[in-house]
Amino acid sequence: MSITLYNTLTRKKEAFEPMREGKVGLYACGITAYDVCHIGHARSAVVFDTIARYLRYRGYDVTFVKNFTDVDDKIIRKSNQEGVGISDISERYIREHDEDMDRLGVARPTFAPRATAYIPEMIRLVEKLMEKGLAYEVDGDVYYAVANFSGYGSLSGRNLDEMMAGARVDVNDRKRNPLDFALWKASKEGEPWWDSPWGPGRPGWHIECSVMSQSLLGDTFDIHGGGEDLIFPHHENEIAQSEGASGKPLARYWMHNGFVRINSQKMSKSLDNFFTIRDVLASCHPEVLRLFLLQSHYRNPVDFSDESLAEARTGMDRFYGTLKRIKELLPLPSAAAETNPSGLTGKNRDLYEKMSSLPGQFAAAMDDDFNTARALGHLFEVVRLVNGFMADRAFVLSPESVSILIKAREVLIELGEVFGLFHTDPHVYFQQDRDREAARRGLDAAEIENLVAARQAARSARDWRKADEIRELLAAKKITLEDSPTGTIWKID
């Protein structure tokens, strides 16, 4: 089967045919580095990370480019407020971004260019646009002449006349058209600047991505992506700049992910419903957040709430609970053993074949416009099948059952890797989850461990009264103890 994807430019699903066989060029717009990342950034990052992972899973050699805007009005404003250079601000938040992405399990892109490294290329592109009559200069500022580019509005579906009729009166009356946008800005006092044919200044925002994408992927590449808020004006302006200069399509396919809403409202600092990635990861495992973001189709909005995150946590607990049970059941030598389906018969063979078919069903779901929601259903089907197998009263550990358990684990790990999941040892996952919940409730995990150890020592000394006192003390903190031949674990109710 071939991959189909929804192309924002044509407003329909299309068969994906890369320009070069076996290779994919993918560009996704990155952050403006002036603040820490929020869960809207996490959504876009996880979506395009998953798309790149799946393309590689399908055998493509993917060149993935995701940029950093490191010069911008917001960066300049913060640098002036703090009395430091713009690079101090941008580098700080690029580091913060990378730390957040690493925690989220988002793989680093092939290239992560910074805008300020491409100023000469931006100047050359602006010069080319001026030569073609698509740009003009006014007192050191250079603007794109929107009316001179016939394809303007094709991505967003906006009509130029309608945009003109609805345009507000622009405070900059030097522009020929209210819709014209800045390619180059003359420097103002207190702002960074670079020399140019039009005097000292800095690039406009839109020109950055045109230059960085084409410098690293060519005049035309396969996929350009980003959040749906970038369709207009950012991506519309990129098309006008790049295609106006080269006369070639910028990207063959345009992909856009939906917004993150908070309790059905738009996320906004003014509404006090703004959540950073680190805010969320303080209370949940990073893979829980990934699972939450992938439970909806990438083009749909996702509604973030405590309840929706709790549902994702329950789902991830099911996955890791199954992996934990398999790990406990499989003897160590079997952990590296290969499955041997030839000896399976009856229901065991049927079960093995069902699990073997799930990667194909998973791929069919992902081939259909990267439908992660449907693909996740096949992962949960593995869990349902193997949990039923292990819970059967007739279950015994045998060469047949070992083959089935190994196969289940193989399928989960293989498909989970596409989603960036199951990178944590199952026992560590539950321990980390427990420790986070303890911290959230103001409990000291180290102190609890000491009490559990003291109770164990009392039990070994047959001091049952002291052991019971410690159990009751922990119970008062809503901590449950589970004793087993291998030791005692504690859980938070």
C-alpha positions as CSV (number, residue, x, y, z in Angstrom):
1,M,0.0,0.0,0.0
2,S,1.1,3.6,-0.6
3,I,0.9,6.4,1.9
4,T,-1.9,9.0,1.3
5,L,-1.9,12.3,3.1
6,Y,-4.1,15.4,3.2
7,N,-2.6,18.2,1.3
8,T,-3.6,21.6,2.7
9,L,-2.8,23.2,-0.7
10,T,-5.3,21.0,-2.7
11,R,-7.7,20.4,0.2
12,K,-7.8,16.7,-0.4
13,K,-6.0,13.4,0.3
14,E,-3.3,12.5,-2.2
15,A,-1.0,9.6,-2.8
16,F,2.4,10.4,-1.5
17,E,5.0,10.3,-4.2
18,P,8.4,11.7,-3.1
19,M,10.5,13.5,-5.6
20,R,13.4,11.1,-5.3
21,E,12.7,7.4,-4.9
22,G,13.3,6.2,-1.3
23,K,14.1,9.7,0.0
24,V,11.9,12.4,1.7
25,G,12.7,16.0,2.4
26,L,10.6,17.3,5.3
27,Y,10.5,20.8,6.7
28,A,8.6,21.8,9.8
29,C,8.5,25.4,11.3
30,G,10.2,25.6,14.7
31,I,10.0,27.9,17.6
32,T,10.8,31.6,18.0
33,A,13.3,31.3,20.9
34,Y,12.1,33.9,23.4
35,D,10.3,31.7,26.0
36,V,9.9,28.1,27.2
37,C,7.8,25.8,25.1
38,H,4.1,25.1,25.8
39,I,2.0,22.1,25.0
40,G,1.0,23.6,21.7
41,H,4.7,23.3,20.7
42,A,4.6,19.8,22.1
43,R,1.7,18.8,19.8
44,S,3.5,20.0,16.6
45,A,6.8,18.5,17.7
46,V,5.3,15.1,18.5
47,V,3.2,15.0,15.3
48,F,6.1,15.7,12.9
49,D,8.5,13.5,15.0
50,T,6.0,10.7,14.5
51,I,5.6,11.4,10.8
52,A,9.4,11.3,10.3
53,R,9.6,8.1,12.4
54,Y,6.9,6.4,10.4
55,L,8.4,7.4,7.0
56,R,11.7,5.8,8.2
57,Y,9.8,2.8,9.4
58,R,8.4,2.4,5.9
59,G,12.0,2.5,4.6
60,Y,12.4,6.1,3.5
61,D,15.7,8.0,4.0
62,V,14.3,11.2,5.7
63,T,16.0,14.5,5.8
64,F,14.1,16.4,8.5
65,V,14.7,20.2,8.9
66,K,13.2,22.2,11.8
67,N,14.4,25.7,12.3
68,F,14.9,28.2,15.1
69,T,14.0,31.8,14.8
70,D,16.7,33.6,16.7
71,V,16.0,37.2,15.7
72,D,12.5,38.6,16.2
73,D,10.6,41.5,17.8
74,K,9.9,39.4,20.9
75,I,13.5,38.3,21.3
76,I,14.7,41.9,20.9
77,R,12.1,43.1,23.5
78,K,13.2,40.5,26.0
79,S,16.9,41.2,25.4
80,N,16.4,44.9,26.0
81,Q,14.4,44.2,29.2
82,E,17.2,42.0,30.5
83,G,20.1,44.1,29.1
84,V,21.7,41.3,27.3
85,G,22.3,40.4,23.6
86,I,19.7,38.7,21.5
87,S,21.9,35.6,21.2
88,D,21.9,35.3,25.0
89,I,18.1,35.1,24.9
90,S,17.8,32.8,21.9
91,E,20.5,30.4,23.0
92,R,18.9,30.1,26.4
93,Y,15.5,29.2,25.1
94,I,17.0,26.9,22.4
95,R,18.7,25.0,25.2
96,E,15.4,24.9,27.1
97,H,13.6,23.7,24.0
98,D,16.1,20.9,23.4
99,E,15.8,19.8,27.0
100,D,12.0,19.7,26.7
101,M,12.1,17.8,23.4
102,D,14.7,15.3,24.8
103,R,12.4,14.6,27.8
104,L,9.4,14.1,25.4
105,G,11.4,11.6,23.3
106,V,11.4,13.9,20.3
107,A,14.3,12.9,18.1
108,R,16.6,15.7,17.0
109,P,16.0,16.7,13.3
110,T,18.6,16.1,10.7
111,F,19.2,19.9,10.6
112,A,18.2,22.6,13.1
113,P,19.3,25.8,11.4
114,R,19.2,29.2,13.1
115,A,17.9,32.2,11.1
116,T,20.9,34.4,11.8
117,A,23.2,32.0,10.1
118,Y,21.4,32.6,6.8
119,I,21.4,36.4,6.5
120,P,23.4,36.6,3.3
121,E,21.1,34.1,1.6
122,M,18.1,36.1,2.8
123,I,19.6,39.3,1.3
124,R,20.1,37.5,-2.0
125,L,16.5,36.3,-2.1
126,V,15.2,39.8,-1.4
127,E,17.4,41.1,-4.2
128,K,16.0,38.5,-6.6
129,L,12.5,39.4,-5.7
130,M,13.2,43.1,-6.4
131,E,14.7,42.2,-9.8
132,K,11.5,40.4,-10.7
133,G,9.2,43.3,-9.6
134,L,7.9,41.4,-6.6
135,A,9.4,43.7,-4.0
136,Y,10.1,47.3,-3.4
137,E,12.1,49.4,-1.0
138,V,11.0,52.4,1.1
139,D,13.6,54.2,3.3
140,G,15.5,51.0,4.1
141,D,12.5,48.8,4.5
142,V,11.7,46.2,1.8
143,Y,8.2,44.9,1.2
144,Y,6.8,42.1,-0.9
145,A,4.3,43.3,-3.5
146,V,1.5,40.9,-2.9
147,A,-0.6,42.1,-5.8
148,N,2.1,41.2,-8.2
149,F,2.1,37.5,-7.3
150,S,-0.9,35.8,-9.0
151,G,-0.9,32.7,-6.7
152,Y,-1.3,34.6,-3.4
153,G,-4.0,33.0,-1.3
154,S,-3.8,29.6,-2.9
155,L,-2.8,27.8,0.4
156,S,-5.2,29.5,2.7
157,G,-8.0,29.6,0.1
158,R,-8.3,33.4,0.5
159,N,-9.3,35.6,-2.3
160,L,-7.1,38.6,-2.8
161,D,-9.9,41.0,-3.5
162,E,-11.7,39.8,-0.3
163,M,-8.6,40.2,1.7
164,M,-8.2,43.7,0.4
165,A,-11.8,44.5,1.2
166,G,-11.4,43.2,4.8
167,A,-8.0,44.7,5.4
168,R,-7.7,47.3,8.2
169,V,-6.1,50.6,7.4
170,D,-2.4,49.9,8.0
171,V,-0.5,52.4,10.2
172,N,2.4,52.1,7.8
173,D,1.1,54.2,5.0
174,R,4.4,53.8,3.1
175,K,3.3,50.4,1.9
176,R,1.6,50.3,-1.5
177,N,-0.9,47.7,-0.3
178,P,-2.1,46.9,3.2
179,L,-1.4,43.2,2.5
180,D,2.2,43.8,1.6
181,F,4.6,42.3,4.2
182,A,8.2,43.1,5.3
183,L,11.1,41.2,3.7
184,W,13.7,43.4,5.3
185,K,13.4,45.9,8.2
186,A,15.5,49.0,8.6
187,S,17.3,49.0,11.9
188,K,15.9,51.0,14.8
189,E,17.8,52.2,17.9
190,G,18.6,49.4,20.2
191,E,18.0,46.6,17.6
192,P,20.5,44.2,16.1
193,W,21.4,44.9,12.5
194,W,23.3,43.5,9.5
195,D,24.6,45.4,6.5
196,S,22.5,45.2,3.3
197,P,22.1,47.0,0.0
198,W,19.2,49.0,1.6
199,G,21.2,50.0,4.7
200,P,21.6,48.4,8.1
201,G,18.6,46.2,9.1
202,R,17.3,42.7,9.8
203,P,15.2,40.2,8.0
204,G,11.4,39.9,8.2
205,W,10.0,36.8,9.8
206,H,8.6,35.1,6.8
207,I,11.8,35.2,4.7
208,E,13.7,33.0,7.1
209,C,11.9,29.8,6.4
210,S,11.9,30.3,2.7
211,V,15.7,30.6,2.8
212,M,16.4,27.8,5.3
213,S,14.1,25.3,3.8
214,Q,15.4,25.8,0.2
215,S,19.0,26.0,1.3
216,L,18.9,22.6,2.9
217,L,16.2,20.8,0.9
218,G,16.3,22.5,-2.6
219,D,14.0,24.8,-4.4
220,T,11.2,22.2,-4.3
221,F,10.9,19.5,-1.6
222,D,8.4,17.0,-0.5
223,I,6.6,18.0,2.7
224,H,6.3,21.4,4.5
225,G,4.5,21.3,7.8
226,G,3.6,23.2,10.9
227,G,0.6,24.2,13.1
228,E,-2.6,25.3,11.4
229,D,-2.1,28.8,12.7
230,L,0.8,29.2,10.3
231,I,-1.2,28.6,7.2
232,F,-1.9,32.3,6.9
233,P,0.0,34.5,6.7
234,H,3.3,32.7,7.4
235,H,3.1,29.8,5.0
236,E,1.2,31.8,2.4
237,N,4.0,34.4,2.5
238,E,6.6,31.7,2.2
239,I,5.0,30.4,-1.0
240,A,4.9,33.9,-2.4
241,Q,8.6,34.6,-1.6
242,S,10.0,31.2,-2.7
243,E,7.9,30.6,-5.7
244,G,8.0,34.2,-6.8
245,A,11.8,33.9,-6.9
246,S,12.3,30.4,-8.3
247,G,9.2,29.9,-10.4
248,K,9.0,26.4,-8.9
249,P,6.6,24.9,-6.3
250,L,8.1,25.3,-2.8
251,A,6.6,22.0,-1.4
252,R,4.6,19.3,-3.0
253,Y,2.6,18.6,0.1
254,W,1.5,20.9,2.9
255,M,0.6,19.4,6.3
256,H,-0.8,21.2,9.3
257,N,-1.7,20.0,12.8
258,G,-4.7,21.2,14.8
259,F,-4.7,23.4,17.9
260,V,-4.4,22.3,21.5
261,R,-7.4,23.6,23.5
262,I,-7.6,23.8,27.3
263,N,-11.0,22.6,28.6
264,S,-12.5,23.4,25.2
265,Q,-11.0,27.0,25.3
266,K,-8.1,28.4,23.2
267,M,-4.9,28.3,25.2
268,S,-3.9,31.8,26.2
269,K,-1.9,33.4,29.0
270,S,-4.6,36.1,29.4
271,L,-7.1,33.3,30.2
272,D,-4.7,31.8,32.7
273,N,-4.9,28.4,31.0
274,F,-1.4,28.3,29.6
275,F,0.6,25.2,30.3
276,T,4.3,24.7,29.5
277,I,5.7,21.3,28.7
278,R,7.6,21.3,32.0
279,D,4.4,22.1,33.9
280,V,2.8,19.0,32.4
281,L,5.8,16.7,32.8
282,A,6.0,17.6,36.5
283,S,2.9,15.5,37.0
284,C,3.1,12.8,34.3
285,H,5.5,10.6,32.4
286,P,6.6,12.1,29.1
287,E,5.2,9.1,27.2
288,V,1.8,9.8,28.8
289,L,1.8,13.2,27.2
290,R,2.9,11.7,23.8
291,L,0.1,9.2,24.0
292,F,-2.4,11.9,24.8
293,L,-1.2,13.9,21.8
294,L,-1.4,10.9,19.4
295,Q,-4.8,9.7,20.5
296,S,-6.4,12.2,18.1
297,H,-5.8,12.5,14.4
298,Y,-3.1,15.2,13.8
299,R,-5.4,17.5,11.8
300,N,-8.1,17.5,14.6
301,P,-7.9,19.8,17.6
302,V,-7.1,18.2,21.0
303,D,-8.8,19.2,24.2
304,F,-6.3,19.2,27.1
305,S,-7.7,18.7,30.6
306,D,-6.9,16.8,33.8
307,E,-9.4,14.2,32.8
308,S,-8.0,13.6,29.3
309,L,-4.5,13.4,30.6
310,A,-5.7,10.9,33.3
311,E,-7.2,8.8,30.5
312,A,-3.9,8.7,28.6
313,R,-2.1,7.7,31.8
314,T,-4.5,4.8,32.2
315,G,-3.8,3.7,28.7
316,M,0.0,4.0,29.2
317,D,-0.4,2.0,32.5
318,R,-2.1,-0.7,30.5
319,F,0.8,-0.9,28.0
320,Y,3.5,-0.9,30.6
321,G,1.5,-3.2,32.9
322,T,1.5,-5.8,30.0
323,L,5.2,-5.3,29.3
324,K,6.0,-5.7,33.0
325,R,4.0,-8.9,33.3
326,I,5.7,-10.3,30.2
327,K,9.1,-9.4,31.6
328,E,8.3,-11.1,34.9
329,L,7.1,-14.3,33.2
330,L,9.9,-14.7,30.7
331,P,13.0,-16.4,32.1
332,L,16.2,-14.5,31.4
333,P,17.5,-16.9,28.7
334,S,14.2,-16.5,26.9
335,A,14.5,-12.8,26.8
336,A,16.9,-13.1,23.8
337,A,15.2,-16.1,22.3
338,E,13.5,-16.0,18.9
339,T,9.9,-17.0,18.5
340,N,9.3,-20.4,17.2
341,P,5.8,-20.6,15.6
342,S,6.3,-23.9,13.9
343,G,5.4,-25.8,17.0
344,L,2.2,-23.8,17.8
345,T,-1.2,-25.5,17.4
346,G,-4.8,-24.7,17.8
347,K,-5.7,-21.5,19.7
348,N,-2.1,-20.7,20.3
349,R,-1.3,-20.7,16.6
350,D,-4.4,-18.5,16.0
351,L,-3.3,-16.1,18.6
352,Y,0.2,-15.9,17.2
353,E,-1.1,-15.3,13.7
354,K,-3.5,-12.5,15.0
355,M,-0.6,-10.7,16.6
356,S,1.6,-11.2,13.6
357,S,-1.0,-9.5,11.4
358,L,-1.3,-6.4,13.6
359,P,1.8,-4.6,12.2
360,G,0.2,-4.8,8.7
361,Q,-3.1,-3.3,10.1
362,F,-1.1,-0.7,12.0
363,A,0.7,0.3,8.7
364,A,-2.6,0.5,6.9
365,A,-3.9,3.0,9.5
366,M,-0.8,5.1,9.3
367,D,-0.7,5.0,5.5
368,D,-4.1,6.7,5.7
369,D,-2.9,10.2,6.4
370,F,-0.9,9.1,9.4
371,N,-4.0,8.1,11.4
372,T,-2.4,7.6,14.8
373,A,-5.7,7.3,16.6
374,R,-6.6,4.2,14.6
375,A,-3.1,2.8,14.6
376,L,-3.1,3.0,18.4
377,G,-6.1,0.8,18.4
378,H,-4.0,-2.0,17.0
379,L,-1.4,-1.5,19.8
380,F,-4.2,-1.9,22.4
381,E,-5.4,-5.0,20.5
382,V,-2.0,-6.6,21.2
383,V,-2.4,-5.8,24.9
384,R,-6.0,-7.2,24.9
385,L,-4.9,-10.4,23.3
386,V,-1.8,-11.1,25.4
387,N,-3.5,-10.1,28.6
388,G,-6.3,-12.6,27.9
389,F,-3.8,-15.2,27.1
390,M,-1.8,-14.7,30.4
391,A,-5.1,-14.5,32.4
392,D,-6.4,-17.8,31.2
393,R,-6.5,-20.4,34.0
394,A,-4.9,-22.9,31.6
395,F,-1.9,-20.7,31.1
396,V,1.5,-22.2,31.9
397,L,5.0,-21.2,31.0
398,S,6.0,-23.5,28.1
399,P,7.9,-23.2,24.9
400,E,4.6,-22.4,23.1
401,S,3.6,-19.7,25.6
402,V,7.1,-18.2,25.6
403,S,6.9,-17.9,21.8
404,I,3.6,-16.0,22.1
405,L,4.9,-13.7,24.8
406,I,8.1,-12.9,22.9
407,K,6.0,-12.2,19.8
408,A,3.7,-9.9,21.7
409,R,6.6,-8.0,23.2
410,E,8.3,-7.7,19.7
411,V,5.1,-6.2,18.2
412,L,4.6,-3.7,21.0
413,I,8.2,-2.5,20.9
414,E,8.4,-2.4,17.1
415,L,5.2,-0.4,16.7
416,G,5.7,1.6,19.9
417,E,9.0,2.9,18.5
418,V,7.1,4.6,15.6
419,F,5.2,6.6,18.3
420,G,8.3,7.1,20.5
421,L,6.8,4.9,23.2
422,F,8.1,2.1,25.5
423,H,11.6,3.5,26.0
424,T,11.4,3.0,29.7
425,D,11.9,-0.2,31.7
426,P,8.4,-1.2,32.9
427,H,9.5,-1.4,36.5
428,V,11.2,2.0,36.3
429,Y,8.1,3.5,34.6
430,F,5.8,2.6,37.5
431,Q,8.4,3.7,40.1
432,Q,8.8,7.1,38.4
433,D,5.0,7.5,38.1
434,R,4.7,6.6,41.8
435,D,7.4,9.1,42.8
436,R,5.8,11.9,40.8
437,E,2.5,11.3,42.5
438,A,4.2,11.3,45.9
439,A,5.9,14.6,45.1
440,R,2.5,16.0,43.9
441,R,1.0,15.1,47.2
442,G,3.8,16.5,49.2
443,L,5.1,13.1,50.2
444,D,8.8,12.3,50.6
445,A,9.6,9.2,48.5
446,A,13.0,8.6,50.3
447,E,11.3,8.8,53.7
448,I,8.7,6.2,52.5
449,E,11.4,3.9,51.3
450,N,13.1,4.2,54.7
451,L,9.8,3.3,56.5
452,V,9.3,0.3,54.1
453,A,12.9,-0.9,54.8
454,A,12.3,-0.4,58.6
455,R,9.1,-2.5,58.4
456,Q,11.0,-5.2,56.4
457,A,13.6,-5.3,59.1
458,A,10.9,-5.5,61.8
459,R,9.3,-8.4,60.0
460,S,12.7,-10.2,59.7
461,A,13.1,-9.7,63.4
462,R,9.6,-11.1,63.9
463,D,8.6,-7.7,65.6
464,W,5.1,-7.9,64.2
465,R,3.8,-5.0,66.3
466,K,6.3,-2.6,64.9
467,A,5.7,-3.9,61.4
468,D,2.0,-3.3,61.8
469,E,2.6,0.2,63.2
470,I,4.6,1.2,60.2
471,R,2.0,-0.2,57.9
472,E,-0.7,1.8,59.6
473,L,1.4,4.9,59.5
474,L,1.8,4.5,55.8
475,A,-1.9,3.7,55.3
476,A,-2.7,7.0,56.9
477,K,-0.8,8.6,54.1
478,K,-2.8,6.5,51.6
479,I,0.1,4.3,50.8
480,T,-0.6,0.6,50.3
481,L,2.1,-2.1,50.7
482,E,2.2,-5.2,48.6
483,D,4.4,-8.1,50.0
484,S,5.8,-10.8,47.7
485,P,8.5,-13.4,47.9
486,T,10.8,-10.9,46.1
487,G,10.2,-8.0,48.5
488,T,7.7,-5.2,49.3
489,I,6.6,-2.5,46.9
490,W,4.5,0.5,47.9
491,K,1.7,2.2,45.9
492,I,-0.2,5.4,46.4
493,D,-4.0,5.0,46.5
